């Protein structure tokens, strides 16, 4: 074999002119690899992996956020006179009627696999142990997302021939592999990296989530939680250093990367080097009559009224007059009723109602509107808010869940009440799994985690507003049919 034909030439390398000349002359493979390993630019290659987190996780179309939130009981996107049917992509997610050829499910599958590929590509060229650890952590996050959504995780060993189909991990085998990757990477990750970079704290928070959900992937229809896994949840939650619960809205404003003490792993806002598409969620929620950083909105997504009703009146997660939003005539939290312009004048006809009577042909202003991340009126379409993938309060609530599942209610109750008190609501007198799930819903609303929680609690198949009870096959999403045909190791999920 004269040349390394299986090496992607899109690598971010230093000295590209020399590379072009030597590749065209078809160096022997050993010399070509030596040249690449000497000239590879690992920071650029890692940066490519970080940028793979952009649209696949947060935007109004094919994203993990849309799949997790719209398929759950808290968010909905009905068709309206202004549009939003989009061939039924949102309706099918909310009502659990998606098919194997669902466009958004295919695109998220492809983008998660691209993240796995780009992270593995870093490992192809003998990086330092520290760089390798960072790449393994990032790859594990993409792999976990594939497992959580599709229960199918294609994988290639670094350096393997791209002409050969990847092996496919599923269920327990997949979660065990992912946990092993993160645990081996953790000691070599940074102690001081910012939240938008892989760090020890990010890995600890991630392992908390992995161990809590481990029993789900063995049998999604009947999740099991053994004490050894629950002890690991508690262990990794307790190992997080330098983090604490902060004022709720400090974690979601344009300055959250410096103000929040809760962010463990994030996608950096576009005011930094990287970017995300958070600003399009604002457009997807707000109507054009309201004041947004980049003009009028598209008036689509809404919160389900039954979910909104779970918030108590004085909960700051429900209603808060944030300095940024108040100046523009609205509040953070949820928008209900008559809306106002920045001068305090009623905006004609813009009156949001809790009722959404139909998922096809809803009114323009049916549905409560969520305002979770505070719109950035300085950076406009390049929002500087860092988008939270793992947050410390989420970790605390996962620890509380582990304690409760171990029968340690009083310890779990103390954690949950510390969160509730910080958010302005009264302490619970006692704790059950049902009211812990409700608390997670309020705390983590619109953070792309609702479906995962509902599956773990055995409630994802239940009926809710405008959705009947679901077939058990809906506990996982279908793999794109073209990929099943292309890879003999990849099987379609049952029922699709």
C-alpha positions in Angstrom: 0.0 0.0 0.0 1.7 3.2 -1.2 -0.4 5.8 0.5 -2.7 6.3 3.5 -5.9 6.5 1.4 -8.1 6.1 4.4 -6.8 9.2 6.1 -9.2 12.1 5.8 -7.4 15.0 4.1 -9.6 17.5 5.8 -7.3 17.4 8.9 -6.3 20.7 10.3 -2.6 20.6 9.7 0.3 23.1 9.9 2.4 23.4 6.8 -0.3 22.5 4.3 1.8 23.4 1.2 4.4 20.8 2.0 1.7 18.3 2.7 0.1 18.9 -0.7 3.3 18.3 -2.5 4.2 15.1 -0.7 0.7 13.6 -0.9 0.7 14.1 -4.7 3.9 12.2 -4.9 2.3 9.3 -3.0 4.7 8.7 -0.1 5.0 5.3 1.3 2.5 4.9 4.1 5.0 4.8 6.9 6.6 8.1 5.8 3.2 9.7 5.1 2.0 8.8 8.6 5.3 10.1 10.2 4.9 13.4 8.3 1.3 13.8 9.4 2.1 13.0 13.0 4.9 15.5 13.0 2.7 18.3 11.5 -0.8 17.6 12.8 -2.3 20.6 14.6 -4.1 19.1 17.5 -5.7 22.3 18.8 -7.3 22.8 15.4 -8.5 19.2 15.3 -10.0 19.5 18.8 -11.7 22.7 17.8 -13.4 20.9 14.9 -14.9 18.5 17.5 -16.1 21.3 19.7 -17.8 22.9 16.8 -19.6 19.7 16.1 -21.6 20.5 19.2 -23.3 23.5 17.5 -26.5 22.9 15.6 -26.9 19.3 16.5 -27.7 20.2 20.1 -29.5 23.5 20.1 -31.6 25.0 17.3 -35.2 25.0 16.1 -34.8 22.2 13.5 -32.8 19.0 13.5 -31.4 19.2 17.1 -31.2 17.1 20.2 -33.1 20.0 21.9 -36.1 19.6 19.5 -36.1 15.8 19.7 -35.9 15.7 23.5 -38.2 18.6 24.3 -40.9 18.3 21.6 -41.3 14.5 22.1 -41.9 15.2 25.8 -44.8 16.5 27.9 -43.6 20.0 28.4 -43.1 21.5 24.9 -45.1 21.5 21.7 -45.0 23.1 18.3 -48.5 23.1 16.7 -49.1 24.3 13.2 -50.5 27.8 13.0 -51.7 30.2 10.4 -48.1 31.4 10.2 -46.8 27.9 9.4 -44.9 25.4 11.4 -46.4 22.2 10.0 -43.2 21.5 8.1 -44.5 18.2 6.8 -45.5 17.1 10.3 -42.0 16.9 11.7 -42.9 18.6 15.0 -46.4 17.0 15.2 -44.9 13.5 14.8 -42.4 14.1 17.5 -45.0 15.3 20.0 -47.6 12.7 19.2 -45.1 9.8 18.9 -46.0 9.0 15.3 -42.6 9.5 13.7 -41.5 7.1 11.0 -38.0 5.7 10.1 -37.6 8.4 7.4 -38.2 11.4 9.8 -35.9 14.1 8.5 -34.8 15.5 11.8 -34.0 12.1 13.3 -31.8 11.3 10.3 -30.0 14.6 10.5 -29.3 14.3 14.3 -28.1 10.8 13.8 -25.7 11.9 11.0 -24.4 14.9 13.1 -23.8 12.8 16.2 -21.8 10.3 14.2 -19.8 13.1 12.6 -18.8 14.2 16.1 -17.7 10.6 16.9 -15.7 10.5 13.7 -14.0 13.8 14.2 -13.0 13.0 17.8 -11.7 9.6 16.7 -9.7 11.3 14.0 -7.8 13.2 16.8 -6.9 9.8 18.2 -5.5 8.6 14.9 -2.3 10.5 15.2 -0.7 9.7 18.5 -1.8 12.7 20.5 -0.4 13.4 24.0 -2.3 11.7 26.8 -3.9 15.0 27.7 -5.2 15.7 24.2 -6.3 12.0 23.9 -8.3 12.4 27.1 -10.1 15.5 25.8 -10.9 13.8 22.5 -12.2 10.7 24.3 -14.4 12.7 26.6 -15.9 14.6 23.7 -16.4 11.4 21.7 -18.1 9.8 24.7 -20.6 12.6 24.8 -21.6 12.1 21.2 -21.8 8.4 21.7 -24.0 8.7 24.8 -26.4 10.9 22.8 -26.6 8.2 20.1 -27.2 5.6 22.8 -29.9 7.6 24.5 -31.8 8.5 21.4 -31.2 5.4 19.1 -29.7 2.6 21.2 -27.2 2.1 18.4 -23.6 3.4 18.6 -21.4 2.8 15.6 -17.7 2.7 16.6 -14.3 2.4 15.0 -11.0 1.9 16.8 -8.6 4.7 16.0 -6.5 3.9 13.0 -8.9 1.3 11.6 -9.7 1.2 7.9 -12.6 3.4 6.9 -13.5 1.0 4.1 -14.6 -1.5 6.8 -18.0 -0.9 8.4 -17.9 0.2 12.1 -19.0 -2.2 14.8 -22.1 -1.2 16.6 -22.6 -1.1 20.4 -26.0 -1.3 22.0 -27.6 -1.2 25.4 -25.4 -2.3 28.3 -22.3 -2.9 26.2 -22.6 0.7 24.9 -23.0 2.4 28.3 -20.2 0.3 29.8 -17.9 1.4 27.0 -18.8 5.0 27.4 -18.4 5.0 31.1 -15.0 3.3 30.7 -13.9 6.0 28.3 -14.9 8.9 30.5 -13.4 7.3 33.7 -10.1 6.7 31.9 -10.0 10.2 30.5 -10.9 12.0 33.8 -7.5 12.0 35.6 -5.9 13.6 32.5 -8.4 16.3 32.0 -7.9 19.9 33.1 -8.7 21.0 36.6 -9.1 24.7 35.5 -10.5 24.7 32.0 -13.6 26.9 31.4 -17.0 25.1 31.2 -16.9 25.2 27.4 -13.9 22.8 27.5 -13.6 19.3 28.7 -12.5 19.2 32.4 -12.5 17.0 35.4 -15.7 18.6 36.7 -17.4 18.1 33.3 -16.4 14.4 33.4 -17.7 14.1 37.0 -21.0 15.6 36.1 -21.2 13.4 33.0 -20.5 10.3 34.9 -23.2 11.2 37.4 -25.6 11.2 34.4 -24.2 8.0 32.9 -24.4 5.9 36.1 -27.9 7.2 36.9 -29.2 6.1 33.4 -27.1 2.9 33.2 -30.0 0.7 34.1 -32.3 2.3 31.6 -30.2 1.1 28.6 -30.4 -2.5 29.8 -34.2 -2.5 29.6 -35.9 0.8 28.7 -39.3 -0.6 29.3 -38.3 -1.7 32.9 -35.4 0.4 34.1 -33.4 -1.1 37.0 -31.3 0.8 39.5 -28.8 -1.2 41.5 -27.1 0.3 44.5 -23.6 0.0 43.1 -24.5 2.3 40.2 -26.4 4.7 42.5 -23.3 4.9 44.8 -21.3 5.9 41.8 -23.8 8.7 41.1 -23.3 10.0 44.6 -19.5 9.6 44.4 -19.1 11.6 41.3 -21.6 14.3 42.3 -19.6 14.7 45.6 -16.3 14.9 43.7 -17.2 18.1 41.9 -15.2 21.0 43.2 -15.7 24.7 43.2 -19.3 24.7 42.1 -22.5 25.8 43.9 -26.1 26.7 43.3 -26.4 30.3 42.1 -29.3 32.7 41.5 -31.2 30.8 38.8 -31.1 33.4 36.1 -27.3 33.9 36.4 -27.0 30.6 34.5 -28.9 31.7 31.4 -28.0 35.3 30.6 -25.5 36.5 28.0 -22.9 36.8 30.8 -23.5 33.3 32.2 -20.0 32.1 31.4 -18.5 34.5 33.9 -21.5 34.9 36.3 -22.7 31.4 36.9 -21.2 29.0 39.4 -23.3 26.1 38.0 -22.0 25.5 34.5 -20.0 22.2 34.2 -20.0 21.6 30.4 -21.4 24.0 27.8 -21.4 25.0 24.2 -19.7 28.4 24.1 -21.7 31.4 22.9 -20.8 33.0 19.6 -19.3 35.9 21.4 -16.4 33.5 22.0 -14.5 31.4 19.5 -17.2 28.9 19.0 -20.9 29.3 18.3 -24.4 27.8 18.7 -27.8 28.6 17.3 -29.5 29.6 20.5 -30.7 32.8 18.9 -33.0 30.9 16.5 -34.9 29.4 19.5 -35.9 32.9 20.4 -37.1 33.4 16.9 -39.0 30.1 17.0 -40.8 31.1 20.2 -41.5 34.8 19.9 -44.0 36.3 17.4 -42.8 39.1 15.1 -44.7 41.7 17.1 -42.4 41.4 20.0 -38.9 43.0 20.3 -36.1 40.5 19.6 -32.4 41.2 19.1 -32.5 40.4 15.4 -35.9 41.5 14.4 -39.2 39.7 14.4 -39.8 36.1 15.5 -41.5 33.2 13.8 -44.1 32.3 16.5 -43.9 28.5 16.8 -42.8 26.7 20.0 -44.9 26.8 23.2 -45.0 25.2 26.6 -47.8 22.9 27.3 -50.4 24.5 29.7 -50.4 21.4 32.0 -46.7 21.7 32.5 -46.9 25.5 33.1 -49.4 24.8 35.8 -46.9 22.7 37.8 -45.0 26.0 38.7 -46.0 27.7 41.9 -47.0 31.4 41.8 -43.8 32.8 43.4 -41.3 30.4 41.6 -38.7 32.6 40.0 -38.3 30.0 37.3 -41.9 30.8 36.3 -41.7 34.6 36.4 -38.8 37.0 36.8 -38.4 40.6 35.7 -34.9 40.3 34.3 -33.2 43.6 33.7 -32.6 42.7 30.0 -36.1 41.4 29.3 -37.9 44.0 31.4 -36.4 46.8 29.3 -38.0 45.2 26.2 -41.4 44.9 27.8 -41.6 41.2 28.9 -40.4 38.9 31.6 -38.2 35.9 31.9 -39.7 32.5 32.6 -43.0 32.1 30.8 -45.1 34.6 28.8 -48.8 34.4 29.5 -51.6 36.9 28.7 -51.3 40.3 27.2 -47.8 41.3 26.0 -46.3 44.8 26.0 -43.8 46.7 24.0 -40.8 48.4 25.5 -42.9 51.5 26.2 -45.3 49.5 28.3 -48.1 49.7 25.8 -50.2 46.6 25.0 -49.2 45.0 21.7 -52.4 44.6 19.8 -53.8 41.0 19.7 -50.7 39.4 21.3 -52.3 37.6 24.2 -50.9 34.2 25.0 -53.3 31.6 26.3 -52.5 28.4 28.2 -54.9 26.5 25.9 -53.7 24.8 22.8 -56.9 23.2 21.6 -55.4 21.4 18.5 -52.0 20.5 17.2 -53.1 21.2 13.6 -54.3 24.7 13.0 -53.8 26.2 16.4 -54.2 30.0 16.8 -51.4 32.4 16.4 -51.2 33.0 20.2 -52.3 29.7 21.6 -49.7 28.4 24.1 -47.5 29.8 26.9 -44.1 30.9 25.6 -41.0 29.9 27.5 -38.1 32.4 27.9 -35.2 30.3 29.4 -32.1 31.8 27.9 -32.1 35.6 28.1 -31.9 37.1 24.7 -28.6 38.8 23.9 -29.4 42.3 22.5 -25.7 43.2 22.1 -24.5 40.3 20.0 -27.8 40.0 18.1 -27.5 36.9 15.9 -24.3 35.8 17.7 -25.7 35.2 21.1 -23.0 35.2 23.9 -25.0 32.9 26.2 -23.2 29.6 26.8 -25.6 26.7 26.4 -25.6 24.3 29.3 -25.1 20.6 28.5 -24.3 19.7 32.2 -25.2 22.0 35.1 -24.4 21.6 38.8 -28.0 21.8 40.0 -28.9 19.0 37.6 -26.1 16.9 39.2 -27.5 17.7 42.7 -30.9 16.6 41.6 -29.4 13.4 40.1 -27.7 12.8 43.4 -31.0 13.3 45.2 -32.6 10.8 42.9 -29.9 8.2 43.6 -30.3 8.7 47.4 -34.1 8.4 47.1 -33.9 5.2 45.0 -31.6 3.8 47.7 -34.3 4.6 50.3 -32.4 7.6 51.8 -35.3 10.0 51.6 -34.2 12.5 54.3 -30.9 13.1 52.6 -32.5 13.4 49.2 -35.2 15.8 50.6 -32.5 18.1 52.0 -30.9 18.5 48.5 -34.2 19.1 46.7 -35.3 21.6 49.3 -32.0 23.5 49.0 -32.9 24.0 45.3 -36.5 24.9 45.9 -35.6 27.5 48.6 -33.1 29.1 46.2 -35.8 29.3 43.5 -38.2 31.0 45.9 -40.7 28.2 46.7 -41.5 26.4 50.0 -39.7 23.3 51.0 -41.3 19.9 50.4 -42.5 18.2 53.6 -41.6 14.8 52.0 -40.1 13.5 48.8 -41.4 10.9 46.3 -40.1 10.0 42.8 -43.1 11.8 41.3 -42.5 15.1 43.0 -38.8 14.8 42.3 -39.5 14.3 38.6 -41.8 17.4 38.7 -39.0 19.4 40.4 -36.6 18.3 37.6 -39.1 19.4 35.1 -39.3 22.9 36.6 -35.6 23.3 37.2 -34.4 21.9 33.8 -37.3 23.0 31.6 -36.2 23.7 28.0 -32.7 22.3 28.6 -33.0 19.3 26.3 -33.4 16.7 29.0 -37.1 16.1 29.4 -37.4 13.0 27.3 -34.4 11.3 29.0 -36.0 11.9 32.4 -39.4 10.6 31.3 -37.9 7.4 30.0 -35.9 6.8 33.2 -39.1 7.4 35.3 -41.2 5.1 33.1 -43.5 7.8 32.0 -42.5 8.5 28.4 -45.3 6.3 26.9 -48.1 7.8 29.0 -50.7 10.0 27.4 -50.5 13.8 27.7 -51.9 16.9 26.1 -52.7 16.1 22.4 -50.9 12.7 22.7 -52.4 9.3 23.4 -50.5 6.5 25.1 -47.6 5.4 23.0 -46.3 2.1 21.6 -43.3 0.7 23.5 -41.2 1.0 20.3 -41.2 4.8 20.8 -38.7 4.4 23.7 -36.0 4.6 21.0 -35.9 6.4 17.7 -35.4 4.6 14.4 -32.0 4.5 12.7 -32.0 6.1 9.2 -32.8 3.2 6.7 -30.0 4.1 4.4 -27.4 3.6 7.2 -28.9 0.2 8.1 -28.5 -0.9 4.4 -24.9 0.4 4.3 -23.6 -1.2 7.5 -24.2 -5.0 7.9 -23.4 -4.6 11.6 -26.3 -2.1 12.1 -29.8 -3.4 12.8 -32.9 -1.3 12.7 -34.7 -0.9 16.1 -37.7 -3.2 16.6 -41.0 -1.9 15.2 -39.5 0.4 12.5 
